[in-house]
Amino acid sequence: MEEIGSIMQYLYKQIIHNLRVTELIWKCFRCNLSFKDDNLAEIHKKISNHSVTKVKTIVV
């Protein structure tokens, strides 16, 4: 039974590893907000006067 569990765990890790995709987002580290849309990030930048940084995230 443990062998089946370890095989399933191995397969799960392989599938998750292959499904990872990176996504570019804009993040305000002062507010801890993330924006997928550049326009929203620019609006936040103008309203709050905070800097917004491009960040790559891993999406599963």
N, C-alpha and C positions, 0 to 999 in steps of 0.2 A: 504494500500500500504506500509506503514511503517513497518507493521508486517512482510510482505514478505521479505522486505529488511533486517530486523533484523534476520530472520530465515536463510536467505542466508549467512549473515555475520557469524552467529554461525556455520553453516555447513562448510564454508570456513576455519574458524579457526580450527575446528576439523580435517579436512583433512590435512591442513598444519602441524598441531601438529603430526599427525600420519606418515607423509612422511619424517620427519626430519631424516637425517642420518649423523653420524659424519665421518669425513675423516681426516686421519693423513697426514700433510704436513710438510715440512721443511721451515723455514722462516729465512731470514736475515733481522734483524731489522735495521741495518745500511743502507742498500740499499732499504729496503722495498720491497724485492723480495720474492716470494713464489715458492716452488718447490714441485711438486707431486712425483718426482722421486728422490730417495736417491742418485743415481749416479750423477745427475745434481747438487744436493746440495753439494756433495763432491768436484766436479770440481770447483764450485763457491768458496768453502772454500779454496781450494788450490791456485786459481788464485788471489783472493782478500785478503786473509788472514783475513777474517771476520769469526766470529762464526755463526753457523747455529743451530737453535733450532727447536725441534719437537713441533708441535702445532696441537691440535685437532680443526677442524672447523666444523660448522654445514652447511650441504649442503641440500638445499630444492629442 
